[in-house]
Amino acid sequence: MGFIKEPEGIDLIIESKPLTDKQEKELSEYISKRKIEIRKQLKKTRSHKTHNHRDVAIP
């Protein structure tokens, strides 16, 4: 996603609505779950990278 360049003499103002308590809680839970999923994926890829492929016999 890129930046929107403001034309000369025009100010673009973006206002967002505040989140409700329920939305804040749902967003926080989602972010927490995603962080855990990402950590698990990183652990898997790191453990595969440390595997030494030279130990595999080539016929």
Order of alpha helices (4+ residues) and beta strands (2+ residues): alpha
